[in-house]
């Protein structure tokens, strides 16, 4: 009997009409770094479902750090094999439409030095503090062309390095350290292809590499709540963003000072048994770093779209700096309350209009909603929650100005 690096799963393989010869190719050629039959079979299923060719490199198996629930419902962080389509798959599907009309070369932004501080896993031992400097372009822009009613139309998208680089315990992962231009280029091409061709599926393997996912044990591919953030698994991990060389050489502005003060190295802080700081928490959205506000905004949008508020709140506890936990969870709970209101659509529309006007519009909107609650036109709980959301949006707008 011929032996394979990963044993031939007779019953499951035969049910998919995968021959032993094909299995040998899958194990040794197509997915030489795969560690389980389950991962390879999921890749096969993904290709079959989407009309792709698994042997042509249309699917990749990516090791990701995931929060998994076992049969008893207990959660743990673990490395798991997930399956994602590749940039080859996106190009294949674009060509398949008969409307793909070319793609420009990647335009990279200026090269900068990004400094990351975090911890390196020590194979079960004490994690070691480490800093890494990565030279990478600030952004990458790609234009894809599609025939729309026989007119060649351009679809351009830009991906920013500091927004998409995956972090694990504060440090970039894998090829994002070794080949940042390659990874940023792959992500920008995939993003532009999706813009021009919605059939180009979800995120690609390049975008998924190193990302943290939340899984419930029943859906192997889970969901990425935030594509650019990474887990901070234990209490020693840091919550620092990338700092460019230009920023470190200039005098810090007020906002930068606040950012550094609220994103200190966790290892230097006294930690209680529950993993929280004994130091003071940030008690105002105005004092929260812009990066943390942006993180919360993206997660709140995802939670509203997917109805995954509890999972998102749990993810915030894992990913956001501890000094921002209390306010961050308050904001997510407020978003949940507004979304669950009988007058949700009306309230969100009012909040959106305040966001467009900005300035004093936030305070005016808060007063109007509280008046509406006093007149029993909306629930008082929803009005109070909307006030929290408006405070957040005001701080976000002020930081972005």
Number of C-alpha atoms within 10 A of each C-alpha: 3 8 8 13 12 17 13 19 15 11 9 13 17 12 9 12 10 17 13 16 9 13 21 18 15 21 21 14 11 20 19 13 12 20 16 14 17 15 21 25 19 19 24 21 16 19 21 13 9 13 12 21 15 21 15 10 16 23 27 24 24 21 20 18 22 25 21 23 17 11 10 6 10 9 15 11 16 11 14 20 22 24 25 26 26 24 25 16 26 26 19 16 21 22 15 10 12 10 18 21 16 15 18 13 12 17 15 20 15 10 13 17 18 21 19 22 22 27 21 17 14 9 7 6 7 11 16 12 17 12 13 16 18 20 18 22 21 20 22 22 22 25 23 25 21 23 16 12 8 8 11 15 15 19 17 19 18 21 22 17 25 17 17 19 24 26 25 23 25 27 28 25 17 14 14 22 17 13 13 19 22 13 19 28 24 21 27 27 27 29 27 23 29 21 17 22 22 12 14 23 17 16 19 24 22 24 24 24 23 25 27 29 26 22 20 19 15 11 10 17 18 16 15 17 23 21 21 19 24 26 26 23 16 11 17 21 26 28 26 24 22 21 16 18 14 11 13 10 8 8 10 13 10 8 15 14 13 16 20 14 14 22 21 15 18 19 14 8 14 11 15 10 6 7 12 17 17 11 11 10 16 18 13 12 21 19 17 25 24 21 15 21 22 15 19 23 18 14 22 25 14 17 20 16 10 11 14 15 20 14 14 21 22 12 21 23 17 17 23 22 24 24 21 24 20 13 19 27 19 15 25 26 19 22 22 20 17 26 19 13 16 12 14 16 13 13 20 16 11 17 21 15 14 21 18 11 10 15 13 10 17 25 15 11 20 23 14 14 23 21 15 15 17 13 11 10 12 20 19 17 15 25 25 18 23 27 23 21 23 22 19 23 22 22 20 22 16 13 17 9 6
